[in-house]
């Protein structure tokens, strides 16, 4: 059995195949709350379950999102790997 570790640099022809099994979510520091998108306008809201949170396919994308949200004063959020 082979494992696939997808990154855009490795497989630019199929960037949305998402063969990488890892997923990351944003968790509010000090709380069991996670960040999700909701509604037709995809606004941000907090949810109680990591399963209901917006899941990132790469750690780098999750870190960038957390840094942006924290810089806008809507944090603090940290990146958590979903197992």
N, C-alpha and C positions, 0 to 999 in steps of 0.2 A: 504494500500500500504506500502510495506516495503522498506527501503533504504539499500543499500549495501555500506559499506565503506571498500573497499578491501585494504589489505596490505599483503605482502608475509607471514608475521608471522601469520596472521589470517587464510589464505587459501593457504597453501603451495601446495596443490594438483592441484590448478588451478591458478598459478601465472600470466598467460597471459590473463585471462578473462577480466581484467580491468573493473570491475563493478563500480569502483569509478568514479562518474561523474565529478570530478574536473580535470582540465588540467592547466598546467603551461608552460610558455614560457620564454625565456631569452630576455630582452630588453636592448639595449645599453643605459647607463645613459646619460641623456641630449639630447636624440634624439628619434624620433619616428621610430626606426629601430629595427628589431627583428632578432634573429639568426635562420638559417635554414640549413639543409643539402642539398647538390645538387650534381648532376652528379653520374656516376656509382661508383666513388671513395668516394662518400658521404663527400666531402669537405664542410667546413663551409662557409656560405655566409650570408650577411645581406639582409633582405627583408623588405618591407614597411608595411606589414600587419601581425598582430598576427595570422590570419587564415592561412597564408602561412608559418609560423614559425614551427620549430620542437616542438611538444607538448609532455611534460613529463606527466606521469600518477600520479606521486607523487611529492609533494613539496620537499621532501628530495633528490630525484634524481636530480631535477632542481637546488637545492642549491649546491649540490656536483659538478655538471657540471659548474655552474657559478664560483665557487671557483677555479676550475681547470683552466678554461679559463682565468680568471683574473690573476691567479698566473703565467700563461705562458706569460702574457703581452699583451693579445689580447683583453682585456676589456677596460673600465669597463662595466660589464653586471650585471643586477639585475634580480631577479625572479618576474614575474608578473602572477597573476592568471587570466585565461581566463574565461570570463563570457558569 
